[in-house]
């Protein structure tokens, strides 16, 4: 399929979450939260706001967008400090409230 500049300004056929966009929340109600990543799997992220693994919660990758910010200091459950990735996560506000991130 050939694309030109006009195609870049036309609305997408599907939303950010595909066919299930209404069930997960619209892009307009998304909020950005700065977090520290403690662990990552194919389906989710273990993140915290303060860098403490004891306060970390799991987020499903299917309900958020992830942007790399840099590096931050975090603390493991055993008290050891180490450098971890700092991320900005965009997710629906209701999910942030449910997970205690807001």
TAKA-V41967 format. One record per residue. N is the residue number from 0. SS is DSSP state (2 for helix, 1 for strand, 0 for the rest). OMEGA is omega as a letter, one per 30 degrees, with the letter a starting at -180 (none if undefined). Layout:
n;ss;omega
N;SS;OMEGA
N;SS;OMEGA
This chain:
n;ss;omega
0;0;l
1;0;a
2;0;l
3;0;a
4;2;l
5;2;a
6;2;a
7;2;a
8;2;l
9;0;l
10;0;l
11;0;l
12;0;a
13;0;l
14;1;a
15;0;a
16;0;l
17;1;a
18;0;a
19;0;a
20;2;a
21;2;a
22;2;a
23;2;a
24;0;a
25;0;l
26;2;a
27;2;l
28;2;l
29;1;l
30;1;l
31;1;l
32;1;l
33;1;a
34;1;l
35;1;a
36;1;l
37;1;a
38;1;l
39;1;l
40;0;l
41;0;a
42;0;a
43;1;l
44;1;l
45;1;a
46;1;l
47;1;l
48;0;a
49;0;l
50;0;a
51;1;a
52;2;l
53;2;a
54;2;a
55;0;l
56;1;l
57;1;l
58;1;l
59;1;l
60;2;a
61;2;a
62;2;a
63;1;l
64;1;a
65;1;l
66;1;a
67;1;l
68;1;a
69;1;a
70;1;l
71;1;l
72;1;l
73;1;a
74;1;l
75;0;l
76;0;a
77;0;l
78;0;a
79;0;l
80;1;l
81;1;a
82;1;a
83;1;l
84;1;l
85;1;a
86;1;l
87;1;a
88;1;l
89;1;a
90;1;l
91;1;a
92;2;a
93;2;l
94;2;l
95;2;l
96;2;l
97;2;a
98;2;l
99;0;l
100;0;a
101;0;none
